[in-house]
Amino acid sequence: MTTLRPYQVAAIEQCRARIADRPLLCLPTGAGKGYIFAEIARRSTERGHRTLVLVHRQELLEQAQGHGVGEVHTYQSLIRREAVPDVDLLIVDEAHLSVARQFKAVIERHNPRWLLGCSATPARMSGEPLGQLFGCIIEPASFADLAAQGYLCNPAVFDAGHPDLEGVGSRGGDYVLSDLRQRVAPLTGNIVATFKRLGTLPALGFAVDVQHAEELAAEFNAAGIPSIALSSDSSDRERIRDFPGVVWNCALFIEGLDRPELSTAIIARPTRSLVFHRQMFGRVARPKAGGARVIDHAGNTARLGLPTDPVKWSLDGRVRVQTTPVRACQACLCCYSPFVAACPECGHVNAVKRRARPKSAEGDLAPSKGKAPRDPAKMEATYRSLCRIGAERGYKPGWAKFVYRSRYGEWPTFRAGQSSPA
């Protein structure tokens, strides 16, 4: 039996306490959600409850079985079959996919007594709310928390360039792939040269489509870097488990890839999706000697932030990330705080751009042009209007006074119900 980490124990207890609320457990990629739901399933079964785990890919089914989960199915295998009878607890892995039409239909047909979801990124690219199925989000620890404690690897991120995405269309919350294809093709040579300088093997690369992945693999092989391209149609997808070079894919190994030794992620696929972005970063997040690297040729980090940036997940489809300002080192391209002069990766001291000081000139003081003109009747009417708006919206009584002062430069000297100054 695997010894659980403190945050995993806390996650189990929180899920148990709120199981009636249909919780969705959120933990970063690599944090061991499989061990958590395997332990929950084991305890549930011991109590005599029939427990079923649903996944969406064969690779995830095998992982779940490896964690000791008893009864596990892909949702595809249950679409046309009779529902498993008398399910008490239904656990859904990669639960951000669960509101897809067929997946959701399988869940609803089983009508479990309790439902538990697990996901590193509880949101849909389309913005479709997960609150259709789940009632609360449980997040015992963030990526930053687990990286600080050594449970996850915080990769060094290199900003290797931003493709021109002007005019690229969007659909379903992300860029249109056919438009992207035209913009990223010229970057191939740059990707090879940058990897030779910054990357380490084994590595996983993200391409726009199958053709793009195959072209990148061919370029890397021509440069002496062993590479293969895999897609959902590949008959040798198992090679991802032990291939020593670069594996190029297009949205195939976003969720569920369990290969801790992967040391570099090469991102050649621009995205607008925070879910997609975080899942790509997560492929190299498992701790390893020497750390990990993300080489971003897509400009995604500038748009969507670093993996340590805090995210506010919600079940209503709205996701907010508090992005940290970063700069790219002029020498090695590593992203780091703009308030630090020396790059933490290579030590290069980058010039700090200072803001120009405002120029001064001789002159006389005069009333601010930004203040409203002093018309006593209009000032009184304004204050009455502000008081009425504040009351309607439930604001504190002082709100109207502060707004009035910001407009006229002085506090009001009359009350809302009076027609003359007090």
C-alpha positions as CSV (number, residue, x, y, z in Angstrom):
1,M,0.0,0.0,0.0
2,T,1.4,3.4,-1.0
3,T,2.1,5.8,1.9
4,L,0.0,8.9,1.3
5,R,1.4,12.4,1.6
6,P,-0.1,14.9,4.1
7,Y,-2.0,16.8,1.4
8,Q,-3.4,13.6,0.0
9,V,-4.7,12.6,3.4
10,A,-6.2,16.0,3.8
11,A,-7.8,15.6,0.3
12,I,-9.4,12.3,1.3
13,E,-10.9,13.7,4.5
14,Q,-12.2,16.8,2.8
15,C,-13.9,14.7,0.0
16,R,-15.4,12.4,2.7
17,A,-16.8,15.3,4.6
18,R,-18.4,16.8,1.5
19,I,-19.3,13.7,-0.5
20,A,-23.0,14.6,-0.3
21,D,-22.2,17.9,-2.2
22,R,-20.8,16.0,-5.2
23,P,-17.3,17.4,-4.8
24,L,-14.7,18.0,-7.6
25,L,-11.2,17.4,-6.3
26,C,-8.7,19.8,-7.9
27,L,-4.9,19.0,-7.6
28,P,-2.1,19.8,-10.0
29,T,-0.8,17.2,-12.5
30,G,1.7,14.9,-10.8
31,A,0.1,15.4,-7.3
32,G,-1.1,11.8,-7.2
33,K,-4.9,12.1,-7.7
34,G,-4.9,8.4,-8.7
35,Y,-3.6,7.4,-5.3
36,I,-6.3,9.5,-3.7
37,F,-9.3,8.2,-5.5
38,A,-7.9,4.6,-5.3
39,E,-7.8,5.0,-1.5
40,I,-11.3,6.5,-1.5
41,A,-12.6,3.6,-3.6
42,R,-10.9,1.1,-1.4
43,R,-12.5,2.5,1.8
44,S,-15.9,2.8,0.1
45,T,-15.7,-0.9,-1.0
46,E,-14.7,-2.0,2.4
47,R,-17.9,-0.3,3.8
48,G,-20.0,-2.4,1.4
49,H,-20.6,0.3,-1.2
50,R,-20.4,-0.6,-4.9
51,T,-17.8,1.8,-6.3
52,L,-17.1,2.5,-10.0
53,V,-14.4,4.6,-11.6
54,L,-14.9,6.2,-15.0
55,V,-12.0,7.3,-17.2
56,H,-11.9,8.4,-20.9
57,R,-8.8,6.6,-22.3
58,Q,-7.3,3.2,-22.2
59,E,-4.0,4.6,-20.8
60,L,-5.9,6.1,-17.8
61,L,-7.8,2.8,-17.2
62,E,-4.4,1.0,-17.0
63,Q,-3.1,3.6,-14.6
64,A,-6.2,3.3,-12.4
65,Q,-5.8,-0.5,-12.3
66,G,-2.2,0.0,-11.4
67,H,-3.2,2.1,-8.4
68,G,-5.3,-0.8,-7.2
69,V,-8.8,0.6,-8.2
70,G,-11.1,-2.4,-8.4
71,E,-13.9,-1.7,-10.9
72,V,-12.9,0.8,-13.6
73,H,-14.2,1.4,-17.1
74,T,-13.8,3.9,-19.9
75,Y,-16.9,5.8,-20.5
76,Q,-16.9,4.7,-24.1
77,S,-17.2,1.1,-23.1
78,L,-20.4,1.9,-21.2
79,I,-22.1,4.1,-23.9
80,R,-24.1,1.3,-25.4
81,R,-24.1,-1.2,-22.5
82,E,-26.5,-1.5,-19.7
83,A,-25.6,0.6,-16.7
84,V,-23.6,-1.1,-14.0
85,P,-26.3,-1.9,-11.4
86,D,-26.5,-0.4,-7.9
87,V,-23.6,2.0,-8.0
88,D,-23.2,3.9,-4.7
89,L,-20.1,5.9,-5.5
90,L,-19.1,7.0,-9.0
91,I,-15.6,8.5,-9.3
92,V,-14.8,10.4,-12.5
93,D,-11.2,10.9,-13.5
94,E,-10.3,14.0,-15.7
95,A,-13.7,15.4,-14.6
96,H,-13.4,18.5,-16.8
97,L,-14.4,16.2,-19.7
98,S,-17.5,14.9,-17.9
99,V,-20.0,17.4,-19.2
100,A,-19.4,16.3,-22.8
101,R,-22.6,14.9,-24.1
102,Q,-21.9,11.1,-24.1
103,F,-19.7,11.2,-21.0
104,K,-22.5,13.1,-19.1
105,A,-25.1,10.7,-20.4
106,V,-23.2,7.7,-18.9
107,I,-22.9,9.4,-15.5
108,E,-26.6,10.4,-15.4
109,R,-27.7,6.9,-16.5
110,H,-25.9,5.3,-13.5
111,N,-27.5,7.8,-11.1
112,P,-25.0,7.2,-8.3
113,R,-25.8,7.9,-4.7
114,W,-22.5,9.9,-4.5
115,L,-20.4,11.5,-7.2
116,L,-16.7,12.5,-7.0
117,G,-14.7,14.2,-9.7
118,C,-11.0,14.6,-10.0
119,S,-9.1,17.0,-12.3
120,A,-6.0,19.2,-12.4
121,T,-7.9,21.8,-14.5
122,P,-11.6,21.9,-13.6
123,A,-12.8,23.9,-16.5
124,R,-13.9,23.5,-20.1
125,M,-12.3,25.3,-23.0
126,S,-15.8,26.1,-24.2
127,G,-16.7,27.7,-20.9
128,E,-19.4,25.1,-20.3
129,P,-20.1,24.9,-16.6
130,L,-19.1,21.9,-14.6
131,G,-21.8,22.8,-12.1
132,Q,-24.2,20.7,-14.2
133,L,-22.8,17.7,-12.3
134,F,-20.7,18.9,-9.4
135,G,-21.6,21.0,-6.4
136,C,-18.3,22.2,-5.0
137,I,-14.5,22.4,-5.7
138,I,-12.0,21.0,-3.2
139,E,-8.4,22.2,-3.6
140,P,-6.2,21.0,-0.8
141,A,-3.0,22.5,-2.3
142,S,-1.9,24.6,-5.3
143,F,1.0,24.0,-7.7
144,A,3.0,26.7,-5.9
145,D,2.4,25.0,-2.5
146,L,3.5,21.6,-3.7
147,A,6.5,22.9,-5.6
148,A,7.7,24.8,-2.5
149,Q,7.4,21.5,-0.5
150,G,9.3,19.5,-3.1
151,Y,6.3,17.3,-4.2
152,L,6.3,18.9,-7.6
153,C,9.0,20.2,-9.9
154,N,8.6,23.9,-10.9
155,P,10.1,24.0,-14.4
156,A,12.4,26.7,-15.7
157,V,10.4,28.4,-18.5
158,F,12.0,29.9,-21.5
159,D,10.2,32.4,-23.8
160,A,11.6,31.4,-27.2
161,G,9.4,33.7,-29.3
162,H,5.9,34.8,-30.1
163,P,4.4,33.9,-33.4
164,D,2.3,36.5,-35.2
165,L,-1.3,35.5,-34.3
166,E,-3.0,38.7,-35.7
167,G,-6.1,37.6,-37.5
168,V,-6.1,34.0,-36.3
169,G,-9.7,33.0,-35.6
170,S,-11.1,31.3,-32.5
171,R,-13.6,28.6,-32.0
172,G,-14.7,26.8,-28.8
173,G,-12.4,28.9,-26.6
174,D,-9.2,28.2,-28.6
175,Y,-7.5,29.2,-31.8
176,V,-8.7,27.7,-35.1
177,L,-6.1,25.0,-36.0
178,S,-6.2,25.6,-39.7
179,D,-5.2,29.2,-39.1
180,L,-2.5,28.3,-36.6
181,R,-0.9,25.9,-39.1
182,Q,0.1,28.8,-41.4
183,R,1.6,30.9,-38.5
184,V,3.8,28.3,-36.8
185,A,5.3,26.5,-39.8
186,P,8.2,29.0,-40.2
187,L,9.4,28.3,-36.6
188,T,10.7,24.8,-37.2
189,G,14.4,25.6,-37.7
190,N,14.4,27.9,-34.7
191,I,12.8,25.2,-32.5
192,V,15.6,22.8,-33.4
193,A,18.4,25.3,-32.7
194,T,16.8,26.4,-29.4
195,F,16.4,22.8,-28.2
196,K,20.0,22.1,-28.9
197,R,20.9,25.0,-26.7
198,L,18.4,24.6,-23.9
199,G,16.7,21.2,-24.0
200,T,17.4,17.9,-22.4
201,L,16.1,14.4,-23.2
202,P,13.6,12.7,-22.9
203,A,11.2,15.4,-24.1
204,L,7.6,15.8,-25.2
205,G,6.7,18.3,-27.9
206,F,3.2,19.8,-28.7
207,A,2.4,20.5,-32.3
208,V,-0.6,22.1,-34.0
209,D,-1.7,19.0,-36.0
210,V,-0.4,15.7,-37.2
211,Q,1.4,17.1,-40.2
212,H,3.1,19.7,-38.1
213,A,4.2,17.0,-35.6
214,E,5.6,14.8,-38.4
215,E,7.5,17.8,-39.9
216,L,9.0,18.7,-36.5
217,A,10.0,15.1,-35.9
218,A,11.7,14.9,-39.3
219,E,13.6,18.2,-38.6
220,F,14.8,17.0,-35.3
221,N,15.9,13.6,-36.7
222,A,17.8,15.4,-39.5
223,A,19.6,17.4,-36.8
224,G,20.6,14.2,-34.9
225,I,18.0,14.4,-32.2
226,P,15.9,11.1,-32.1
227,S,12.3,12.0,-32.6
228,I,8.9,10.4,-33.4
229,A,5.4,11.8,-34.1
230,L,2.4,10.1,-32.5
231,S,-1.3,10.7,-32.9
232,S,-4.5,9.1,-31.9
233,D,-4.2,7.0,-35.1
234,S,-0.7,5.7,-34.3
235,S,-0.5,2.0,-33.7
236,D,2.7,2.4,-31.6
237,R,1.4,4.9,-29.0
238,E,3.0,2.7,-26.3
239,R,6.4,4.1,-27.4
240,I,5.7,7.2,-25.4
241,R,6.5,5.2,-22.3
242,D,10.2,4.5,-23.1
243,F,11.3,6.5,-26.2
244,P,14.5,8.2,-25.2
245,G,14.2,11.2,-27.6
246,V,11.5,13.7,-28.4
247,V,7.9,12.6,-28.9
248,W,5.9,15.0,-30.9
249,N,2.1,14.9,-30.5
250,C,-1.0,17.1,-31.1
251,A,-3.3,17.1,-28.1
252,L,-2.8,13.3,-27.5
253,F,-0.8,13.4,-24.3
254,I,-2.5,16.3,-22.6
255,E,-4.1,14.3,-19.7
256,G,-3.0,11.1,-18.0
257,L,0.5,10.7,-19.2
258,D,2.5,9.2,-16.4
259,R,6.2,9.4,-17.3
260,P,8.1,11.2,-14.4
261,E,11.4,11.3,-16.2
262,L,10.3,13.6,-19.0
263,S,12.6,16.6,-18.5
264,T,11.6,19.1,-21.3
265,A,8.3,20.2,-22.8
266,I,8.6,21.9,-26.2
267,I,5.5,24.0,-26.9
268,A,5.0,24.8,-30.6
269,R,1.2,25.0,-30.3
270,P,-0.3,28.4,-29.4
271,T,-3.4,28.3,-27.3
272,R,-5.9,30.6,-25.6
273,S,-7.0,27.9,-23.2
274,L,-5.7,28.0,-19.6
275,V,-6.7,24.3,-19.3
276,F,-4.6,23.3,-22.3
277,H,-1.7,25.5,-21.1
278,R,-1.6,24.0,-17.6
279,Q,-1.9,20.5,-18.8
280,M,1.1,20.9,-21.2
281,F,3.2,22.3,-18.3
282,G,2.1,19.4,-16.1
283,R,3.7,16.8,-18.3
284,V,7.1,17.7,-16.8
285,A,6.0,18.6,-13.3
286,R,6.9,15.4,-11.5
287,P,10.0,15.8,-9.4
288,K,13.3,14.6,-10.9
289,A,17.0,15.1,-10.5
290,G,18.1,18.1,-12.5
291,G,14.7,19.7,-12.7
292,A,12.7,20.3,-15.8
293,R,12.3,22.9,-18.6
294,V,9.6,24.3,-20.7
295,I,10.6,25.9,-24.0
296,D,7.7,28.0,-25.1
297,H,7.7,29.0,-28.8
298,A,4.0,29.8,-28.8
299,G,3.9,32.8,-26.5
300,N,1.5,31.0,-24.2
301,T,3.3,31.9,-21.0
302,A,3.0,35.6,-21.8
303,R,-0.7,35.2,-22.3
304,L,-1.6,32.6,-19.6
305,G,1.1,32.8,-16.9
306,L,3.5,30.5,-15.1
307,P,2.4,27.3,-13.4
308,T,2.9,28.9,-10.0
309,D,0.4,31.7,-10.8
310,P,-2.7,31.3,-8.6
311,V,-5.9,30.3,-10.4
312,K,-9.5,30.8,-9.2
313,W,-11.4,27.8,-10.6
314,S,-15.2,27.8,-10.5
315,L,-18.1,25.5,-11.5
316,D,-19.8,28.3,-13.5
317,G,-17.4,28.2,-16.4
318,R,-15.4,31.3,-15.4
319,V,-11.7,30.9,-14.6
320,R,-9.4,33.6,-13.5
321,V,-5.6,33.5,-13.3
322,Q,-3.5,36.1,-11.5
323,T,-0.5,36.3,-13.9
324,T,2.9,37.3,-12.6
325,P,4.8,39.9,-14.7
326,V,7.9,38.2,-16.2
327,R,10.8,39.2,-18.4
328,A,12.8,37.0,-20.7
329,C,16.6,36.9,-20.1
330,Q,18.5,38.5,-22.9
331,A,21.1,35.7,-22.8
332,C,19.2,32.4,-22.1
333,L,15.5,33.4,-22.6
334,C,14.5,32.2,-19.1
335,C,11.4,33.9,-17.7
336,Y,11.8,35.6,-14.3
337,S,10.7,38.5,-12.3
338,P,11.3,41.9,-13.9
339,F,12.3,43.3,-10.5
340,V,15.4,41.1,-10.3
341,A,18.4,42.1,-12.3
342,A,20.3,38.8,-12.5
343,C,18.8,35.8,-14.3
344,P,18.3,32.9,-11.8
345,E,19.1,30.4,-14.6
346,C,22.3,31.7,-16.2
347,G,23.3,34.6,-13.9
348,H,23.3,37.2,-16.8
349,V,22.7,40.7,-15.5
350,N,20.0,42.2,-17.7
351,A,19.5,45.9,-18.1
352,V,16.6,47.2,-16.0
353,K,14.5,49.6,-18.0
354,R,13.7,52.6,-15.9
355,R,10.8,54.9,-16.4
356,A,11.6,58.4,-17.6
357,R,11.1,61.0,-15.0
358,P,8.4,63.6,-15.7
359,K,9.7,66.9,-16.9
360,S,9.1,70.0,-14.8
361,A,8.6,73.6,-15.8
362,E,8.0,76.9,-14.2
363,G,4.3,77.9,-13.6
364,D,1.7,79.0,-11.2
365,L,-0.7,76.9,-9.2
366,A,-4.3,76.8,-10.6
367,P,-7.5,75.0,-9.8
368,S,-7.5,71.4,-11.2
369,K,-9.2,71.1,-14.5
370,G,-10.4,67.7,-13.5
371,K,-12.9,68.9,-11.0
372,A,-16.5,69.5,-11.9
373,P,-17.7,73.1,-12.2
374,R,-19.2,74.5,-9.0
375,D,-23.0,74.8,-9.5
376,P,-24.6,74.5,-6.1
377,A,-28.0,73.3,-7.4
378,K,-26.3,70.7,-9.6
379,M,-24.0,69.6,-6.7
380,E,-27.0,69.1,-4.5
381,A,-28.9,67.1,-7.2
382,T,-25.8,65.0,-7.8
383,Y,-25.4,64.1,-4.1
384,R,-29.1,63.2,-3.8
385,S,-28.8,61.0,-6.9
386,L,-25.7,59.3,-5.4
387,C,-27.5,58.6,-2.1
388,R,-30.4,57.1,-4.0
389,I,-28.2,54.9,-6.1
390,G,-26.2,53.8,-3.0
391,A,-29.4,52.8,-1.2
392,E,-30.8,50.9,-4.2
393,R,-27.5,48.9,-4.5
394,G,-27.0,48.3,-0.8
395,Y,-23.8,50.3,-0.6
396,K,-22.6,51.7,2.8
397,P,-23.8,55.3,3.6
398,G,-20.4,56.8,3.1
399,W,-20.2,55.7,-0.5
400,A,-22.1,58.6,-1.8
401,K,-19.9,61.1,0.2
402,F,-16.7,59.6,-1.2
403,V,-17.9,59.7,-4.8
404,Y,-19.1,63.3,-4.3
405,R,-15.7,64.3,-2.9
406,S,-13.8,62.7,-5.8
407,R,-16.0,64.7,-8.2
408,Y,-16.0,68.1,-6.5
409,G,-12.9,68.0,-4.3
410,E,-14.8,68.6,-1.0
411,W,-17.2,66.8,1.3
412,P,-20.9,67.4,0.9
413,T,-22.3,70.0,3.3
414,F,-26.0,69.1,3.0
415,R,-28.1,65.9,3.5
416,A,-29.8,64.0,0.8
417,G,-33.2,65.1,2.1
418,Q,-32.5,68.8,2.3
419,S,-32.7,71.4,-0.4
420,S,-30.2,73.8,1.0
421,P,-26.8,73.5,2.7
422,A,-26.8,72.4,6.3
